[in-house]
Amino acid sequence: MIVITGATGNVGRPLVRALAAAGERVTAVSRSVTAADVPDGVRHLVADLTEPDGLRPVFEGADALFLHDTGPAAHLVDPQRILAAARAGGVRRVVRLSSQGVVTRPDSQSHGGLARAWEQAVRDSGMEWTLLRPGGFASNAYAWAQSVREHRAVAAPFGDIGLPVIDPDDIAAVAAAALREDGHAGRAYTLTGPAAVTPREQARAIGEALGEPVGFTEWTREEARAAMGAFMPEPVVETTLAILGEPTGEEQRVSPDVARVTGRAPGSFAAWARRNAAAFR
């Protein structure tokens, strides 16, 4: 049995589908799972990672765990208690969805510090572990969905600075391999897309997927800070702006790890946009 936390998220959903299609027994866990969120044959449970004492039924009979502390209460989750409950339930392998910021932004509490503490807890868990460190997600473009639907327009800062954003389905593919196969224990994989793509190019790709032009307006840093501050804590805003506006060489580097693990190249942002065009119509 493989337990997937964050099972209805951008990575968890395709991971559950991939594992179920491969014939694995899967338990999908999130704070609000419904039958419509998971494929037929997948057990779905509602659980709160901030209450590890209630996780015993989740881990009973499981041997592998995908661990993702999704949601605004992530800082309230105690990784040691969750991992202890998993080990007590029989889990012997854990795959942790972490962040590239552990390496590239080690001084940032929002992108480096919290993720680094989780990684250390996983290493100290006594189980086989694998760490996944993605950069930016292609699915972050969903933030533009309303403006594209209503105005066929995108507004974002740093319009011509590119990052190799990754399709969440590719993260899920690497996670599935690490959960099912031997040979990934003790590894930390950096996960990126196949090429850097700028916000302006992303807007163009969405337009091409829709068959209609999508305009692009470049925000100033101050405009972006104000917009992001409406739904992000201030430290997260500042680190995010630094990554988008002054990325390090490592943050701009295309990693070979998706291809190494899955045997195929990661998908492009344009392919992600075509597959998810309905969200922008």
C-alpha positions in Angstrom: 0.0 0.0 0.0 1.3 3.5 -0.9 0.0 6.5 1.0 -0.2 9.8 -0.8 -0.6 13.0 1.3 -1.8 16.1 -0.5 -3.6 13.7 -2.8 -5.8 16.4 -4.4 -3.0 18.9 -5.2 -1.2 19.6 -8.4 1.3 16.8 -7.8 -0.8 14.5 -5.6 -3.6 14.1 -8.1 -1.5 12.9 -11.1 0.6 10.8 -8.7 -2.5 8.9 -7.4 -3.7 8.4 -11.0 -0.3 7.1 -12.1 0.0 4.6 -9.3 -3.5 3.4 -9.6 -3.0 2.9 -13.4 0.1 0.8 -12.5 -2.0 -1.5 -10.4 -0.7 -0.2 -7.0 -2.9 -0.2 -3.9 -3.2 3.5 -3.0 -4.5 5.5 -0.1 -5.2 9.1 -1.1 -5.1 11.5 1.9 -6.0 15.2 2.1 -8.0 17.5 4.3 -11.0 17.2 2.1 -11.1 14.3 -0.2 -14.2 13.3 -2.1 -14.8 10.3 -4.2 -14.7 12.5 -7.4 -11.1 13.4 -6.6 -9.6 9.9 -6.9 -9.9 7.0 -9.4 -12.0 4.0 -8.8 -10.4 1.5 -6.5 -8.4 4.1 -4.6 -9.1 4.3 -0.8 -9.6 7.9 0.2 -9.3 9.3 3.7 -9.7 12.7 5.2 -6.9 13.4 7.7 -5.1 16.5 9.1 -1.3 16.3 9.3 -1.3 18.8 12.1 -2.9 16.0 14.3 -0.5 13.1 13.9 -2.3 11.0 16.6 -5.2 10.6 14.2 -3.0 9.2 11.4 -2.8 5.6 12.6 -5.6 4.4 10.3 -3.9 6.1 7.4 -0.6 4.2 7.7 -1.9 0.9 8.8 -0.8 -1.7 6.3 1.2 0.8 4.2 4.8 0.3 3.1 5.5 3.6 1.2 4.6 7.2 1.8 4.6 10.3 -0.4 4.9 13.2 2.1 3.7 16.7 1.2 2.7 19.2 3.9 0.2 21.2 1.8 -1.8 24.1 3.0 -1.4 27.3 5.0 -0.9 25.3 8.2 2.3 23.6 7.0 4.4 25.3 9.6 2.2 23.7 12.3 3.0 20.2 11.2 5.5 18.2 13.3 7.4 16.0 10.8 9.0 13.8 13.5 5.6 12.7 14.8 4.2 12.1 11.4 7.2 10.0 10.4 7.1 8.1 13.7 3.5 7.3 13.1 4.3 6.1 9.5 7.1 3.9 10.7 4.9 2.4 13.4 2.3 1.6 10.7 4.9 -0.4 8.7 6.1 2.3 6.2 9.6 1.6 5.2 10.0 4.1 2.3 9.3 7.8 2.2 9.4 10.2 -0.7 9.4 13.8 0.4 8.3 16.7 -1.9 10.7 19.4 -0.8 12.0 22.5 -2.6 15.0 23.6 -4.6 15.1 26.5 -2.2 16.8 24.2 0.3 19.9 24.6 -1.8 19.5 27.9 -3.6 17.9 30.0 -0.8 19.2 28.4 2.4 18.8 31.7 4.4 15.2 32.0 3.5 12.9 30.7 6.2 10.0 30.4 3.8 11.8 28.6 0.9 14.8 27.1 2.7 14.5 26.8 6.4 11.2 25.0 6.8 11.9 22.6 3.9 15.4 22.0 5.3 14.0 21.0 8.7 11.6 18.5 6.9 14.4 17.0 4.9 16.5 16.4 8.1 13.5 14.8 9.8 13.1 12.5 6.7 16.9 11.6 6.8 16.6 10.8 10.5 13.5 8.8 10.2 15.1 5.3 10.0 13.3 4.7 6.7 14.5 4.6 3.1 14.1 8.2 1.8 14.2 10.1 -1.4 14.0 13.9 -1.7 12.4 15.7 -4.6 13.4 19.4 -5.0 11.4 21.1 -7.8 11.8 24.7 -8.8 8.8 26.7 -10.0 5.7 24.9 -11.1 4.1 25.4 -14.5 0.8 25.3 -12.7 1.6 28.6 -10.9 0.2 30.0 -14.1 -3.3 29.1 -12.8 -3.0 32.4 -10.9 -3.6 34.1 -14.3 -6.6 32.0 -15.2 -9.3 34.6 -14.3 -7.6 37.5 -16.1 -7.1 35.3 -19.1 -10.7 34.1 -19.1 -12.1 37.6 -18.6 -9.6 39.8 -20.5 -7.3 37.6 -22.4 -4.5 39.3 -20.5 -1.6 38.4 -18.1 0.2 40.8 -15.8 3.4 39.7 -14.0 6.8 41.1 -13.0 10.1 40.4 -14.7 8.6 39.6 -18.1 11.8 38.6 -19.8 13.5 36.6 -17.1 13.2 32.9 -17.6 13.1 29.9 -15.3 12.8 26.2 -16.2 9.4 25.7 -14.6 8.3 22.0 -14.3 5.0 20.3 -15.2 3.6 18.8 -11.9 2.9 15.6 -13.8 6.6 15.2 -14.3 7.2 15.6 -10.5 4.5 12.9 -10.1 6.3 10.6 -12.5 9.5 10.9 -10.6 7.7 10.4 -7.3 6.0 7.2 -8.7 9.3 5.8 -9.7 10.9 6.5 -6.3 7.9 5.0 -4.5 7.8 1.8 -6.6 11.4 1.1 -7.6 14.6 0.3 -5.8 17.7 2.4 -6.4 16.4 5.8 -5.2 17.2 5.6 -1.5 19.4 8.4 -0.2 19.0 10.4 -3.4 18.0 14.1 -3.7 16.6 15.0 -7.2 16.4 18.5 -8.6 13.4 18.7 -10.8 13.0 21.3 -13.6 11.4 21.6 -17.0 13.4 21.2 -20.3 14.1 24.9 -20.8 13.8 28.3 -19.2 10.6 30.1 -20.1 9.8 33.8 -19.4 6.4 35.1 -18.1 6.0 36.8 -21.5 6.6 33.5 -23.3 4.2 31.7 -20.9 1.4 34.2 -21.8 2.1 33.6 -25.5 2.0 29.8 -25.0 -1.4 30.1 -23.2 -2.7 32.2 -26.1 -1.5 29.6 -28.6 -3.2 26.8 -26.6 -6.5 28.8 -26.7 -6.1 29.9 -30.3 -6.4 33.5 -29.3 -3.8 36.1 -28.4 -3.2 36.8 -24.8 -1.7 40.2 -24.0 1.1 40.7 -21.4 1.7 43.6 -19.1 4.9 43.8 -17.1 4.3 44.8 -13.5 6.9 46.8 -11.5 8.4 45.1 -8.5 6.2 47.3 -6.3 3.0 46.3 -8.2 3.9 42.7 -7.9 4.7 43.0 -4.2 1.3 44.6 -3.6 -0.6 41.9 -5.5 1.3 39.0 -3.9 0.9 40.5 -0.5 -2.8 39.9 -0.7 -2.4 36.2 -0.3 1.3 35.6 0.7 3.1 36.4 4.0 5.7 39.2 3.5 8.8 36.9 3.8 7.4 34.6 1.1 6.7 37.6 -1.2 10.2 38.9 -0.9 11.9 35.5 -1.5 9.6 34.8 -4.4 10.4 38.2 -6.0 14.1 37.5 -5.6 13.8 34.1 -7.3 11.7 35.6 -10.2 13.8 38.8 -10.6 17.3 37.8 -9.6 17.5 34.0 -10.0 20.7 32.3 -9.2 22.6 30.3 -11.8 21.3 27.1 -10.1 17.7 28.2 -10.3 18.1 28.8 -14.0 19.9 25.6 -14.7 18.0 22.8 -16.5 18.4 19.6 -14.4 18.7 16.2 -16.1 17.1 14.3 -13.1 13.6 13.9 -14.6 15.0 12.2 -17.6 17.4 10.1 -15.5 14.6 8.8 -13.4 11.8 8.4 -15.9 13.7 7.7 -19.1 12.1 10.6 -20.9 12.5 14.3 -21.2 10.3 16.6 -19.0 7.4 18.3 -20.7 7.5 21.9 -21.9 5.4 24.8 -20.5 3.6 24.9 -23.9 2.6 21.3 -23.6 1.3 21.9 -20.1 -0.7 24.9 -21.4 -2.3 22.9 -24.2 -3.3 20.1 -21.8 -4.8 22.6 -19.3 -6.3 25.1 -21.8 -9.8 24.6 -20.4 -8.8 26.4 -17.2 -8.2 29.6 -19.2 -11.2 29.5 -21.6 
